[in-house]
Amino acid sequence: MKGLRDDARMLLNTSEGQRVLEDLQARYGFYTPTFSADPYESAYREGQRSVVLFLMSLLRDEPQREDFDG
């Protein structure tokens, strides 16, 4: 996973990468509730949001669950 994290940082820590990440955050519900009366719609929205959260997690320095071998 270390290689993926390094690659993501290289791409997303540029001004262009930051613009893309900001667009994904706005477009896929990072700043808005994902709740809908339709549970399938809620799941769909949360799935989109989780991709943005994953990309953001690659930019953090703390160890991730995937970094541990146990």
PyMOL Python script that loads the backbone (N, CA, C, O; Angstrom):
from pymol import cmd

cmd.read_pdbstr("""\
ATOM      1  N   MET A   1       0.828  -1.200   0.000  1.00  0.00           N
ATOM      2  CA  MET A   1       0.000   0.000   0.000  1.00  0.00           C
ATOM      3  C   MET A   1       0.864   1.252   0.000  1.00  0.00           C
ATOM      4  O   MET A   1       0.410   2.320  -0.410  1.00  0.00           O
ATOM      5  N   LYS A   2       2.103   1.129   0.456  1.00  0.00           N
ATOM      6  CA  LYS A   2       2.987   2.283   0.512  1.00  0.00           C
ATOM      7  C   LYS A   2       3.175   2.903  -0.878  1.00  0.00           C
ATOM      8  O   LYS A   2       3.160   4.127  -1.009  1.00  0.00           O
ATOM      9  N   GLY A   3       3.349   2.084  -1.903  1.00  0.00           N
ATOM     10  CA  GLY A   3       3.515   2.612  -3.252  1.00  0.00           C
ATOM     11  C   GLY A   3       2.301   3.402  -3.708  1.00  0.00           C
ATOM     12  O   GLY A   3       2.437   4.461  -4.321  1.00  0.00           O
ATOM     13  N   LEU A   4       1.122   2.891  -3.412  1.00  0.00           N
ATOM     14  CA  LEU A   4      -0.113   3.581  -3.786  1.00  0.00           C
ATOM     15  C   LEU A   4      -0.209   4.920  -3.068  1.00  0.00           C
ATOM     16  O   LEU A   4      -0.583   5.923  -3.674  1.00  0.00           O
ATOM     17  N   ARG A   5       0.126   4.942  -1.786  1.00  0.00           N
ATOM     18  CA  ARG A   5       0.077   6.188  -1.021  1.00  0.00           C
ATOM     19  C   ARG A   5       1.059   7.211  -1.609  1.00  0.00           C
ATOM     20  O   ARG A   5       0.717   8.384  -1.758  1.00  0.00           O
ATOM     21  N   ASP A   6       2.254   6.776  -1.935  1.00  0.00           N
ATOM     22  CA  ASP A   6       3.245   7.673  -2.533  1.00  0.00           C
ATOM     23  C   ASP A   6       2.757   8.216  -3.874  1.00  0.00           C
ATOM     24  O   ASP A   6       2.912   9.402  -4.163  1.00  0.00           O
ATOM     25  N   ASP A   7       2.173   7.351  -4.684  1.00  0.00           N
ATOM     26  CA  ASP A   7       1.646   7.776  -5.980  1.00  0.00           C
ATOM     27  C   ASP A   7       0.511   8.790  -5.819  1.00  0.00           C
ATOM     28  O   ASP A   7       0.457   9.794  -6.528  1.00  0.00           O
ATOM     29  N   ALA A   8      -0.391   8.512  -4.877  1.00  0.00           N
ATOM     30  CA  ALA A   8      -1.515   9.424  -4.644  1.00  0.00           C
ATOM     31  C   ALA A   8      -1.013  10.787  -4.178  1.00  0.00           C
ATOM     32  O   ALA A   8      -1.515  11.823  -4.613  1.00  0.00           O
ATOM     33  N   ARG A   9      -0.029  10.780  -3.299  1.00  0.00           N
ATOM     34  CA  ARG A   9       0.528  12.049  -2.823  1.00  0.00           C
ATOM     35  C   ARG A   9       1.169  12.832  -3.956  1.00  0.00           C
ATOM     36  O   ARG A   9       1.006  14.049  -4.053  1.00  0.00           O
ATOM     37  N   MET A  10       1.902  12.125  -4.815  1.00  0.00           N
ATOM     38  CA  MET A  10       2.542  12.798  -5.931  1.00  0.00           C
ATOM     39  C   MET A  10       1.500  13.471  -6.833  1.00  0.00           C
ATOM     40  O   MET A  10       1.702  14.592  -7.299  1.00  0.00           O
ATOM     41  N   LEU A  11       0.397  12.779  -7.068  1.00  0.00           N
ATOM     42  CA  LEU A  11      -0.638  13.319  -7.947  1.00  0.00           C
ATOM     43  C   LEU A  11      -1.500  14.382  -7.276  1.00  0.00           C
ATOM     44  O   LEU A  11      -1.758  15.438  -7.853  1.00  0.00           O
ATOM     45  N   LEU A  12      -1.942  14.096  -6.055  1.00  0.00           N
ATOM     46  CA  LEU A  12      -2.932  14.954  -5.414  1.00  0.00           C
ATOM     47  C   LEU A  12      -2.326  16.150  -4.686  1.00  0.00           C
ATOM     48  O   LEU A  12      -3.053  17.081  -4.341  1.00  0.00           O
ATOM     49  N   ASN A  13      -1.032  16.151  -4.446  1.00  0.00           N
ATOM     50  CA  ASN A  13      -0.402  17.294  -3.783  1.00  0.00           C
ATOM     51  C   ASN A  13       0.083  18.352  -4.756  1.00  0.00           C
ATOM     52  O   ASN A  13       0.887  19.211  -4.395  1.00  0.00           O
ATOM     53  N   THR A  14      -0.401  18.293  -5.983  1.00  0.00           N
ATOM     54  CA  THR A  14      -0.148  19.363  -6.951  1.00  0.00           C
ATOM     55  C   THR A  14      -1.363  20.290  -6.943  1.00  0.00           C
ATOM     56  O   THR A  14      -2.413  19.926  -6.412  1.00  0.00           O
ATOM     57  N   SER A  15      -1.233  21.461  -7.514  1.00  0.00           N
ATOM     58  CA  SER A  15      -2.387  22.366  -7.564  1.00  0.00           C
ATOM     59  C   SER A  15      -3.509  21.754  -8.404  1.00  0.00           C
ATOM     60  O   SER A  15      -4.685  21.921  -8.081  1.00  0.00           O
ATOM     61  N   GLU A  16      -3.153  21.050  -9.475  1.00  0.00           N
ATOM     62  CA  GLU A  16      -4.169  20.391 -10.296  1.00  0.00           C
ATOM     63  C   GLU A  16      -4.844  19.259  -9.515  1.00  0.00           C
ATOM     64  O   GLU A  16      -6.064  19.099  -9.573  1.00  0.00           O
ATOM     65  N   GLY A  17      -4.054  18.485  -8.794  1.00  0.00           N
ATOM     66  CA  GLY A  17      -4.610  17.399  -7.992  1.00  0.00           C
ATOM     67  C   GLY A  17      -5.531  17.913  -6.904  1.00  0.00           C
ATOM     68  O   GLY A  17      -6.564  17.306  -6.624  1.00  0.00           O
ATOM     69  N   GLN A  18      -5.165  19.023  -6.291  1.00  0.00           N
ATOM     70  CA  GLN A  18      -6.019  19.612  -5.264  1.00  0.00           C
ATOM     71  C   GLN A  18      -7.336  20.085  -5.855  1.00  0.00           C
ATOM     72  O   GLN A  18      -8.382  19.952  -5.220  1.00  0.00           O
ATOM     73  N   ARG A  19      -7.297  20.641  -7.071  1.00  0.00           N
ATOM     74  CA  ARG A  19      -8.533  21.063  -7.740  1.00  0.00           C
ATOM     75  C   ARG A  19      -9.428  19.860  -8.007  1.00  0.00           C
ATOM     76  O   ARG A  19     -10.641  19.929  -7.805  1.00  0.00           O
ATOM     77  N   VAL A  20      -8.834  18.754  -8.462  1.00  0.00           N
ATOM     78  CA  VAL A  20      -9.610  17.542  -8.722  1.00  0.00           C
ATOM     79  C   VAL A  20     -10.217  17.014  -7.424  1.00  0.00           C
ATOM     80  O   VAL A  20     -11.395  16.657  -7.391  1.00  0.00           O
ATOM     81  N   LEU A  21      -9.423  16.964  -6.362  1.00  0.00           N
ATOM     82  CA  LEU A  21      -9.923  16.476  -5.080  1.00  0.00           C
ATOM     83  C   LEU A  21     -11.044  17.372  -4.550  1.00  0.00           C
ATOM     84  O   LEU A  21     -12.044  16.866  -4.041  1.00  0.00           O
ATOM     85  N   GLU A  22     -10.894  18.674  -4.661  1.00  0.00           N
ATOM     86  CA  GLU A  22     -11.950  19.596  -4.224  1.00  0.00           C
ATOM     87  C   GLU A  22     -13.224  19.387  -5.034  1.00  0.00           C
ATOM     88  O   GLU A  22     -14.323  19.447  -4.483  1.00  0.00           O
ATOM     89  N   ASP A  23     -13.089  19.144  -6.333  1.00  0.00           N
ATOM     90  CA  ASP A  23     -14.263  18.886  -7.160  1.00  0.00           C
ATOM     91  C   ASP A  23     -14.946  17.588  -6.731  1.00  0.00           C
ATOM     92  O   ASP A  23     -16.171  17.534  -6.626  1.00  0.00           O
ATOM     93  N   LEU A  24     -14.151  16.541  -6.484  1.00  0.00           N
ATOM     94  CA  LEU A  24     -14.727  15.281  -6.030  1.00  0.00           C
ATOM     95  C   LEU A  24     -15.440  15.449  -4.691  1.00  0.00           C
ATOM     96  O   LEU A  24     -16.503  14.867  -4.476  1.00  0.00           O
ATOM     97  N   GLN A  25     -14.862  16.237  -3.795  1.00  0.00           N
ATOM     98  CA  GLN A  25     -15.496  16.470  -2.500  1.00  0.00           C
ATOM     99  C   GLN A  25     -16.839  17.164  -2.677  1.00  0.00           C
ATOM    100  O   GLN A  25     -17.819  16.786  -2.034  1.00  0.00           O
ATOM    101  N   ALA A  26     -16.896  18.166  -3.532  1.00  0.00           N
ATOM    102  CA  ALA A  26     -18.146  18.897  -3.760  1.00  0.00           C
ATOM    103  C   ALA A  26     -19.165  18.046  -4.523  1.00  0.00           C
ATOM    104  O   ALA A  26     -20.358  18.075  -4.219  1.00  0.00           O
ATOM    105  N   ARG A  27     -18.702  17.308  -5.490  1.00  0.00           N
ATOM    106  CA  ARG A  27     -19.586  16.540  -6.368  1.00  0.00           C
ATOM    107  C   ARG A  27     -20.178  15.298  -5.695  1.00  0.00           C
ATOM    108  O   ARG A  27     -21.308  14.911  -5.991  1.00  0.00           O
ATOM    109  N   TYR A  28     -19.419  14.677  -4.795  1.00  0.00           N
ATOM    110  CA  TYR A  28     -19.829  13.386  -4.254  1.00  0.00           C
ATOM    111  C   TYR A  28     -20.136  13.397  -2.770  1.00  0.00           C
ATOM    112  O   TYR A  28     -19.855  12.428  -2.065  1.00  0.00           O
ATOM    113  N   GLY A  29     -20.704  14.479  -2.299  1.00  0.00           N
ATOM    114  CA  GLY A  29     -21.323  14.510  -0.990  1.00  0.00           C
ATOM    115  C   GLY A  29     -20.400  14.553   0.207  1.00  0.00           C
ATOM    116  O   GLY A  29     -20.796  14.150   1.301  1.00  0.00           O
ATOM    117  N   PHE A  30     -19.188  15.028   0.032  1.00  0.00           N
ATOM    118  CA  PHE A  30     -18.285  15.106   1.175  1.00  0.00           C
ATOM    119  C   PHE A  30     -18.778  16.118   2.200  1.00  0.00           C
ATOM    120  O   PHE A  30     -18.630  15.910   3.404  1.00  0.00           O
ATOM    121  N   TYR A  31     -19.361  17.208   1.725  1.00  0.00           N
ATOM    122  CA  TYR A  31     -19.800  18.295   2.611  1.00  0.00           C
ATOM    123  C   TYR A  31     -21.294  18.277   2.901  1.00  0.00           C
ATOM    124  O   TYR A  31     -21.796  19.149   3.611  1.00  0.00           O
ATOM    125  N   THR A  32     -22.002  17.306   2.369  1.00  0.00           N
ATOM    126  CA  THR A  32     -23.449  17.265   2.552  1.00  0.00           C
ATOM    127  C   THR A  32     -23.868  15.900   3.100  1.00  0.00           C
ATOM    128  O   THR A  32     -23.161  14.910   2.909  1.00  0.00           O
ATOM    129  N   PRO A  33     -24.997  15.847   3.769  1.00  0.00           N
ATOM    130  CA  PRO A  33     -25.468  14.558   4.289  1.00  0.00           C
ATOM    131  C   PRO A  33     -25.767  13.591   3.136  1.00  0.00           C
ATOM    132  O   PRO A  33     -26.214  14.004   2.066  1.00  0.00           O
ATOM    133  N   THR A  34     -25.516  12.318   3.371  1.00  0.00           N
ATOM    134  CA  THR A  34     -25.792  11.314   2.344  1.00  0.00           C
ATOM    135  C   THR A  34     -27.136  10.643   2.571  1.00  0.00           C
ATOM    136  O   THR A  34     -27.520   9.757   1.806  1.00  0.00           O
ATOM    137  N   PHE A  35     -27.854  11.048   3.604  1.00  0.00           N
ATOM    138  CA  PHE A  35     -29.140  10.426   3.923  1.00  0.00           C
ATOM    139  C   PHE A  35     -30.170  10.693   2.832  1.00  0.00           C
ATOM    140  O   PHE A  35     -30.236  11.783   2.264  1.00  0.00           O
ATOM    141  N   SER A  36     -30.959   9.682   2.560  1.00  0.00           N
ATOM    142  CA  SER A  36     -32.123   9.786   1.688  1.00  0.00           C
ATOM    143  C   SER A  36     -33.191   8.874   2.291  1.00  0.00           C
ATOM    144  O   SER A  36     -32.868   7.911   2.986  1.00  0.00           O
ATOM    145  N   ALA A  37     -34.452   9.175   2.029  1.00  0.00           N
ATOM    146  CA  ALA A  37     -35.534   8.306   2.494  1.00  0.00           C
ATOM    147  C   ALA A  37     -35.436   6.929   1.829  1.00  0.00           C
ATOM    148  O   ALA A  37     -35.914   5.933   2.371  1.00  0.00           O
ATOM    149  N   ASP A  38     -34.820   6.890   0.673  1.00  0.00           N
ATOM    150  CA  ASP A  38     -34.603   5.629  -0.046  1.00  0.00           C
ATOM    151  C   ASP A  38     -33.270   5.040   0.414  1.00  0.00           C
ATOM    152  O   ASP A  38     -32.221   5.625   0.145  1.00  0.00           O
ATOM    153  N   PRO A  39     -33.287   3.894   1.103  1.00  0.00           N
ATOM    154  CA  PRO A  39     -32.035   3.339   1.626  1.00  0.00           C
ATOM    155  C   PRO A  39     -31.021   3.000   0.531  1.00  0.00           C
ATOM    156  O   PRO A  39     -29.815   3.051   0.773  1.00  0.00           O
ATOM    157  N   TYR A  40     -31.489   2.659  -0.651  1.00  0.00           N
ATOM    158  CA  TYR A  40     -30.563   2.364  -1.752  1.00  0.00           C
ATOM    159  C   TYR A  40     -29.853   3.632  -2.213  1.00  0.00           C
ATOM    160  O   TYR A  40     -28.665   3.604  -2.536  1.00  0.00           O
ATOM    161  N   GLU A  41     -30.574   4.726  -2.243  1.00  0.00           N
ATOM    162  CA  GLU A  41     -29.968   6.014  -2.601  1.00  0.00           C
ATOM    163  C   GLU A  41     -28.946   6.430  -1.549  1.00  0.00           C
ATOM    164  O   GLU A  41     -27.869   6.920  -1.889  1.00  0.00           O
ATOM    165  N   SER A  42     -29.277   6.239  -0.272  1.00  0.00           N
ATOM    166  CA  SER A  42     -28.324   6.551   0.805  1.00  0.00           C
ATOM    167  C   SER A  42     -27.057   5.725   0.647  1.00  0.00           C
ATOM    168  O   SER A  42     -25.954   6.257   0.774  1.00  0.00           O
ATOM    169  N   ALA A  43     -27.196   4.439   0.372  1.00  0.00           N
ATOM    170  CA  ALA A  43     -26.031   3.562   0.198  1.00  0.00           C
ATOM    171  C   ALA A  43     -25.204   4.002  -0.999  1.00  0.00           C
ATOM    172  O   ALA A  43     -23.975   4.011  -0.934  1.00  0.00           O
ATOM    173  N   TYR A  44     -25.857   4.362  -2.076  1.00  0.00           N
ATOM    174  CA  TYR A  44     -25.160   4.824  -3.281  1.00  0.00           C
ATOM    175  C   TYR A  44     -24.355   6.094  -2.982  1.00  0.00           C
ATOM    176  O   TYR A  44     -23.179   6.194  -3.331  1.00  0.00           O
ATOM    177  N   ARG A  45     -25.004   7.053  -2.338  1.00  0.00           N
ATOM    178  CA  ARG A  45     -24.315   8.307  -1.998  1.00  0.00           C
ATOM    179  C   ARG A  45     -23.144   8.076  -1.055  1.00  0.00           C
ATOM    180  O   ARG A  45     -22.082   8.677  -1.218  1.00  0.00           O
ATOM    181  N   GLU A  46     -23.336   7.208  -0.072  1.00  0.00           N
ATOM    182  CA  GLU A  46     -22.267   6.925   0.884  1.00  0.00           C
ATOM    183  C   GLU A  46     -21.107   6.209   0.196  1.00  0.00           C
ATOM    184  O   GLU A  46     -19.946   6.411   0.554  1.00  0.00           O
ATOM    185  N   GLY A  47     -21.422   5.377  -0.783  1.00  0.00           N
ATOM    186  CA  GLY A  47     -20.366   4.726  -1.562  1.00  0.00           C
ATOM    187  C   GLY A  47     -19.527   5.734  -2.317  1.00  0.00           C
ATOM    188  O   GLY A  47     -18.302   5.615  -2.357  1.00  0.00           O
ATOM    189  N   GLN A  48     -20.168   6.730  -2.918  1.00  0.00           N
ATOM    190  CA  GLN A  48     -19.423   7.786  -3.610  1.00  0.00           C
ATOM    191  C   GLN A  48     -18.539   8.539  -2.620  1.00  0.00           C
ATOM    192  O   GLN A  48     -17.366   8.799  -2.889  1.00  0.00           O
ATOM    193  N   ARG A  49     -19.109   8.880  -1.488  1.00  0.00           N
ATOM    194  CA  ARG A  49     -18.379   9.632  -0.463  1.00  0.00           C
ATOM    195  C   ARG A  49     -17.189   8.837   0.063  1.00  0.00           C
ATOM    196  O   ARG A  49     -16.139   9.410   0.354  1.00  0.00           O
ATOM    197  N   SER A  50     -17.347   7.525   0.185  1.00  0.00           N
ATOM    198  CA  SER A  50     -16.263   6.706   0.729  1.00  0.00           C
ATOM    199  C   SER A  50     -15.047   6.689  -0.186  1.00  0.00           C
ATOM    200  O   SER A  50     -13.923   6.535   0.292  1.00  0.00           O
ATOM    201  N   VAL A  51     -15.247   6.842  -1.480  1.00  0.00           N
ATOM    202  CA  VAL A  51     -14.105   6.916  -2.407  1.00  0.00           C
ATOM    203  C   VAL A  51     -13.295   8.178  -2.133  1.00  0.00           C
ATOM    204  O   VAL A  51     -12.065   8.136  -2.113  1.00  0.00           O
ATOM    205  N   VAL A  52     -13.976   9.291  -1.923  1.00  0.00           N
ATOM    206  CA  VAL A  52     -13.283  10.549  -1.611  1.00  0.00           C
ATOM    207  C   VAL A  52     -12.551  10.421  -0.280  1.00  0.00           C
ATOM    208  O   VAL A  52     -11.411  10.868  -0.151  1.00  0.00           O
ATOM    209  N   LEU A  53     -13.200   9.815   0.704  1.00  0.00           N
ATOM    210  CA  LEU A  53     -12.551   9.610   2.005  1.00  0.00           C
ATOM    211  C   LEU A  53     -11.303   8.742   1.866  1.00  0.00           C
ATOM    212  O   LEU A  53     -10.292   9.003   2.518  1.00  0.00           O
ATOM    213  N   PHE A  54     -11.367   7.724   1.032  1.00  0.00           N
ATOM    214  CA  PHE A  54     -10.213   6.858   0.818  1.00  0.00           C
ATOM    215  C   PHE A  54      -9.058   7.646   0.196  1.00  0.00           C
ATOM    216  O   PHE A  54      -7.918   7.532   0.646  1.00  0.00           O
ATOM    217  N   LEU A  55      -9.347   8.441  -0.830  1.00  0.00           N
ATOM    218  CA  LEU A  55      -8.295   9.250  -1.447  1.00  0.00           C
ATOM    219  C   LEU A  55      -7.667  10.195  -0.438  1.00  0.00           C
ATOM    220  O   LEU A  55      -6.450  10.376  -0.420  1.00  0.00           O
ATOM    221  N   MET A  56      -8.497  10.794   0.398  1.00  0.00           N
ATOM    222  CA  MET A  56      -7.980  11.704   1.417  1.00  0.00           C
ATOM    223  C   MET A  56      -7.139  10.956   2.443  1.00  0.00           C
ATOM    224  O   MET A  56      -6.158  11.500   2.951  1.00  0.00           O
ATOM    225  N   SER A  57      -7.511   9.716   2.755  1.00  0.00           N
ATOM    226  CA  SER A  57      -6.743   8.941   3.726  1.00  0.00           C
ATOM    227  C   SER A  57      -5.345   8.630   3.199  1.00  0.00           C
ATOM    228  O   SER A  57      -4.404   8.490   3.980  1.00  0.00           O
ATOM    229  N   LEU A  58      -5.208   8.522   1.891  1.00  0.00           N
ATOM    230  CA  LEU A  58      -3.889   8.263   1.313  1.00  0.00           C
ATOM    231  C   LEU A  58      -2.938   9.441   1.509  1.00  0.00           C
ATOM    232  O   LEU A  58      -1.719   9.277   1.453  1.00  0.00           O
ATOM    233  N   LEU A  59      -3.489  10.611   1.736  1.00  0.00           N
ATOM    234  CA  LEU A  59      -2.661  11.807   1.910  1.00  0.00           C
ATOM    235  C   LEU A  59      -2.206  12.004   3.350  1.00  0.00           C
ATOM    236  O   LEU A  59      -1.326  12.823   3.614  1.00  0.00           O
ATOM    237  N   ARG A  60      -2.794  11.263   4.284  1.00  0.00           N
ATOM    238  CA  ARG A  60      -2.426  11.399   5.693  1.00  0.00           C
ATOM    239  C   ARG A  60      -1.169  10.610   6.004  1.00  0.00           C
ATOM    240  O   ARG A  60      -0.849   9.639   5.318  1.00  0.00           O
ATOM    241  N   ASP A  61      -0.452  11.034   7.050  1.00  0.00           N
ATOM    242  CA  ASP A  61       0.791  10.376   7.437  1.00  0.00           C
ATOM    243  C   ASP A  61       0.601   9.214   8.391  1.00  0.00           C
ATOM    244  O   ASP A  61       1.486   8.366   8.502  1.00  0.00           O
ATOM    245  N   GLU A  62      -0.531   9.148   9.085  1.00  0.00           N
ATOM    246  CA  GLU A  62      -0.688   8.088  10.086  1.00  0.00           C
ATOM    247  C   GLU A  62      -0.858   6.731   9.410  1.00  0.00           C
ATOM    248  O   GLU A  62      -1.385   6.649   8.301  1.00  0.00           O
ATOM    249  N   PRO A  63      -0.419   5.683  10.067  1.00  0.00           N
ATOM    250  CA  PRO A  63      -0.540   4.335   9.506  1.00  0.00           C
ATOM    251  C   PRO A  63      -1.999   3.957   9.293  1.00  0.00           C
ATOM    252  O   PRO A  63      -2.866   4.315  10.090  1.00  0.00           O
ATOM    253  N   GLN A  64      -2.255   3.248   8.237  1.00  0.00           N
ATOM    254  CA  GLN A  64      -3.600   2.796   7.923  1.00  0.00           C
ATOM    255  C   GLN A  64      -3.722   1.324   8.243  1.00  0.00           C
ATOM    256  O   GLN A  64      -2.716   0.631   8.391  1.00  0.00           O
ATOM    257  N   ARG A  65      -4.925   0.849   8.347  1.00  0.00           N
ATOM    258  CA  ARG A  65      -5.184  -0.547   8.658  1.00  0.00           C
ATOM    259  C   ARG A  65      -4.451  -1.467   7.668  1.00  0.00           C
ATOM    260  O   ARG A  65      -3.956  -2.525   8.055  1.00  0.00           O
ATOM    261  N   GLU A  66      -4.382  -1.063   6.394  1.00  0.00           N
ATOM    262  CA  GLU A  66      -3.756  -1.876   5.364  1.00  0.00           C
ATOM    263  C   GLU A  66      -2.245  -1.987   5.554  1.00  0.00           C
ATOM    264  O   GLU A  66      -1.610  -2.861   4.964  1.00  0.00           O
ATOM    265  N   ASP A  67      -1.656  -1.096   6.383  1.00  0.00           N
ATOM    266  CA  ASP A  67      -0.211  -1.085   6.590  1.00  0.00           C
ATOM    267  C   ASP A  67       0.256  -2.162   7.554  1.00  0.00           C
ATOM    268  O   ASP A  67       1.449  -2.459   7.619  1.00  0.00           O
ATOM    269  N   PHE A  68      -0.665  -2.750   8.302  1.00  0.00           N
ATOM    270  CA  PHE A  68      -0.300  -3.744   9.302  1.00  0.00           C
ATOM    271  C   PHE A  68      -0.458  -5.141   8.717  1.00  0.00           C
ATOM    272  O   PHE A  68      -1.405  -5.414   7.980  1.00  0.00           O
ATOM    273  N   ASP A  69       0.464  -6.005   9.047  1.00  0.00           N
ATOM    274  CA  ASP A  69       0.436  -7.371   8.520  1.00  0.00           C
ATOM    275  C   ASP A  69      -0.419  -8.311   9.366  1.00  0.00           C
ATOM    276  O   ASP A  69      -0.597  -9.461   8.965  1.00  0.00           O
ATOM    277  N   GLY A  70      -0.942  -7.906  10.476  1.00  0.00           N
ATOM    278  CA  GLY A  70      -1.650  -8.814  11.352  1.00  0.00           C
ATOM    279  C   GLY A  70      -3.074  -8.846  11.107  1.00  0.00           C
ATOM    280  O   GLY A  70      -3.800  -9.577  11.782  1.00  0.00           O
TER     281      GLY A  70
END
""", "prot")
cmd.dss("prot")
cmd.show_as("cartoon", "prot")
cmd.util.cbc("prot")
cmd.orient("prot")
